[in-house]
Amino acid sequence: MARQDFWDDPEKSKDVLKERAQLSEIVSAFDALKTELEDNELLLDLAVEENDGDALQEVSRKAKELQKKIKDLEVRQMLGEENDHRNAILSINAGAGGTEAQDWAEMLLRMYLRWCERRGFQTEVVDLLEGEEAGIKSATFTVSGPFAYGLLKGESGVHRLVRISPFDASGRRHTSFAAVFVYPEVDDSIVIDIKPSDLHIETYRSSGAGGQHVNKTSSAVRITHLPTGIVVQCQNERSQHRNRDTAMKVLRARIYERELQKKQAEMQELHDNLDDIAWGNQIRSYVLQPYRLVKDHRTQVEKGNVDSVLDGDLDEFMEAFLFHQLHGKLTRPAGAPGIAASN
């Protein structure tokens, strides 16, 4: 930045400034943690010297807080890929199996929305297609927050549920599948050339809950990108204009992701696997019967508290994915042996 010709290329200068800001933030966070550690060590020495029980409890509390902050910084350091800092767009699609799979897709939607709530991330459901009897066929929502895409990217894949079906009068055990896709939200600094002639835009009346405004006007928008066949839709706003803007944002993100896939063989392989939302391609299993366990088949991380996971406690799985990705230790998705589908 001290070079005389630094400002000759504004675009390049902008990138350097952005990189400097990111690096400065990391250094500042580290320095703050170092200062906090030194202060706590000093407080510990005083508490021991004066045999102050209350001060020792305060030291213990601060140490636990410091440990969490250090862990968060370690995770942050693993989020160094190009799009990790971006907001995310997450889509869920029910697999084969009718009501069972659609109910599972809705459970996943709630799980991710609860995780976002825990992190303090903002979410907006931009499209929701409800099932005939229960659950959802598909859903798409945006996630806004620091490093949302970097944290969520490892969730892309097929998710498998094993349980006693609440929809089966015979009480049999069923296996259900749903696919999760995560895309980085493309900002205005990245140019995605979309020609108007390449778009087929349809409007229709919104469906589902929504009160007196539902089905009154054709405010919902569906956009098909003809060269790629990508279809996006949005129906959550009453304004057709706002629905169109949101749908275009999702379309730009999906086209950008498509271009990234051409350069990233691993991601392409993952999306090829997701074409079949069924047995053998799952990245994670959620077993409620005959035992209770959530297992990630790539990192081998397991958690017995299934209810907590389904309520959004996903950080351990996400952190393990980032660590294994960083060290090249990820394995291909594989099914958990010994658990057969009853349907």
N, C-alpha and C positions, 0 to 999 in steps of 0.2 A: 504493500500500500504506500510505502515511502518513495517508490520510484516516480520519477517525473511524468512518465507516460502512462501512469496507472489509470487515469480517467479518460484516456484516448478511446478506449473501447468500453462504452457504458454497460453493455450486456455482460462482458467478461468481468468488469468491475463489480457488477451486481452479484455475480456468482461468488466472487472472492469475499465480498462483504458478508454474504449469507454463510459461507463456510466459516469465516472468522467468528461470527456470532454464535454458531453452533459449538465451535471449539471453546470459545470463551465461557459459554454456559457450563460446559463440562468441567473446565478448570475451576470455575467459581464454585460449582457444587462440591468438587473435591476439597477445595480450600476450606469451605464452610464446614464440611464434615470433619476435617482435620482439627479445626479450631474447637468444634463441639466436643471432640474426643479429648483434647487437651484440657478443656474446662472441666469435663466430667472426671478426668483423672485427678485434677486438683481438688475437686469436691470430695472425691473418695478419700484422698489422703487426710483431708481435714476431718471428715466423718470418723475415720478410724482413729485418728489422734485424739479426738474429743469423745469417742465412744457414743456418737450421736445416732441413735436408731432411726429417727425420722429422716435424717440426712442420707443414711445408707439406703433407705427405701426409695428416696428420690433419685439416688445414683442408679439403683437397679432399674427404675422406670425409664430414666433417660438412656440407659444402656440398651434397653429393648427398642426404644424409638430409634436410636442410632443404628442398631443392627438392621432394622427395616429400611432405613434410608440408604445404607450401604448396599443392601441387596437390590433396591430399586435402581441405584446407580450402575450396579453390575449388569442388570438387565438392559438398562439404557445403552450401555456400551456395546451390547450385542445387536443393537438396532442401527446398523451402519449402512444398509443397502439403500439404493437410490430413492426408493419410494417409501421407506419405513416411516418417515416423519409425516406422511400424508394422512388425511382422513380416509375412511374406508367405506365401501359399499358391500353389504353382505346379503346374499340371496340364499334362500332355503327352498328345496324342492322335494316333495314327498316321492318316495320310490313306489315300486309295485306293491300292491297289498291293500288298496282301497282305504277304508276307514282307519284301519290299524296304522298304516304309514302316514296318513294325513294327521292323525292325532299325535303321532311321534314328531312330525314336522312342527306342529304347534308347540309341543313341549320344548323343542330346540329353540324356537323363536323366543319363548319366554326366558329360557336359560341365557341366551345371549343378551337380551334386553336387561335382565337382572345383572349380568356381568358389567354391562355398560353403566348401569346405575351405580354399582359399587365403585367403579372407577371415576365417577363424576363426568362421564362422557355424555354428550347430547346425542339423541337418536331421533330419527324421523322415518316412520314407515311410509314408503312411497308407493307400494303396491301390495295388495293382499287378496289372494284368491281363496275363498273359503271352500271347505269340503261339503259334500252333499249332506252327510249325516253329522259329522263332527270334524274338528281339526281344520287344517288348511292344506290346499294343494301346493301353494307356493307363497313366498313373501320376499320382499326386498326392502331393506331399510339402510339409511345412511348413519354413519357413526362419526361424530366430530369430537376430536380430542387429540392431545399430544401423542404421536406415534401409534395412532389407532390401527393403521394398516399393518405396521410392523408387529404389533402384538397379536393381531387377529389372523395374519396370513397363514399361520400353521393350522388353522381350523378348516381350511379347504380340504374336502374329501368326503367320503361316505361314512355316516355315523349309524351305528347298529344298536337296536334296542331289543332286549330279550325280557319278556314278562308274561304273567298270566293276563290274558286279554280281558279287558273290561267289557268288550263287545261280543265275547264268545259265551253263550249260555252254558256251554259244557265246561267252562273254566280251563281250557287248554292253554298251553304255553305257546306264544307266538314270537316270531322274529320279524322286526320291521326295519326298514332302511329309509334314510333321507340323506340328500346330498347338500353340502354347504359350499358355496363359492364366495371367495373374498377378493375384491378388486380395490386398487388404490383409486381414490377420487382424484381426477385430473384437474389441476388448477389452470388459471388463465395464462400462466407463463409457458405452458406447453401447447403448442399449436397442433390441433387435430383437424385436418382439412376434410370437412364434410360438405359435399356438394348438395344443394337443395334437390337437384335432379336424382340423387341417389336415395332419397327418402320417400317412403310411402307413409303418409300420416292419416290416421283414422281417429274419429271421435265417436264416443259412445256414452251411454248413461252409466253412472257409477252403480255398483252393487254393494250389498252388505249393509251393516248398521250405519246410521248417519242422520236419522231424523227426517224432518220435513223436506230437506233439500235434496235427498237422494232420489234419483230417477226423475227429477224435474227438468233438468237440462242435460245436454250431451257434453259434459265438462271433462270426462275422462279421455285420456289421450293414449293412443298406441302408435309407436313409430317403428317402422321396419327399415333397416339399412340394407338396401338391395344388394350391394356388392358382397357383403359378408353374410347376409341372412340373419343378422342379430335383430331381435325383437325386444323392445322395452315398452313398458307402459306405466302410467301413473294415474291414480284416481283419488288421491287423498284430499286434494284441494277442491274448493267449490269453483274456482276460476280455471277455465280451460287454458288461459295464458300461463298461469303458474304451473299447472300440470305439464304443459308442454316444455317449459323451462327445466323442470325437474327431470323429465324424461330425457331431454337432450343431455343433461349432465350425466345421467346414468349411461346413455349411449356413448358419449365421449370416453367415459371411463372404461367401458367394455371394449371399445375399439382400440384404445391405448393398451389395454391388457392383452388384446389379441396380438398387437405388434410386439409386445414384450415376449410373448410366448414363442415367437419365431426365433428369438435370440436365446431363449432359456429352455434348453431341452428338458430339464427336470420338471419345470412347470407344465410343459406340453405333455409329458408323460403322465403327470398327475391328472390333467384334464381329460386325457384319453381314457384313463381308468374311470373317471366320473361319468362317462357315457353310460355305464352299466351300474345303476344304483341298486346293487344286489350283493349276494354272498361273495366273499373273497376279495372285495375291493375296499373294505372298511378300514379307516384309520383308527377308529376308536369304538369300543363296545361298552354299552351301558347295560349291565345285567341286574335285573331285579328278582329273577327266579331261575334256578333253584337256590342261588346264593346272591349276595349283593356286592357288586364290584364294578368299578369303572376302570377300564384298561386301555391305554394308548398303545397300539401295536407297533408304532415306529420307535418310541422311546422306552417302552416297557414300564412306564410310570403307572402305578395302580393306586386307587383310592377306594376305601371301603364305605365311606360316607356318601352314598349315592344321592341322597336327598340334598346334601350341601352342594354337590356338583351341579345338579339340576336346578339349583337356586342361584347359579352363577359363580360358584367357587372354581374358577378355571385357571387361576394364575399358575399353579404348579405345572399343569400340562403345557401351558404356553411357554413358560420359562425353560422347561425341559426340551421342548422343540427347538428353541433358539440356541440352547447350549449344544445340543447334538448337531444342529445345522452348522454351527460355527466350527465344530471340530470334525465335521464330515462323518458323523456316526449314525446318521438316520438310516433306518432299514425300510424296505418296501412294506406297504400295508399287507397284513395277513390276518386271516380269521382266527378267532380263538378256538382251539380244538375242543371237541367234546360237547358242544352246545348246538344241537340241531334244531332247525325250524320245524314247528308242528303244523304249519299251514302250507 
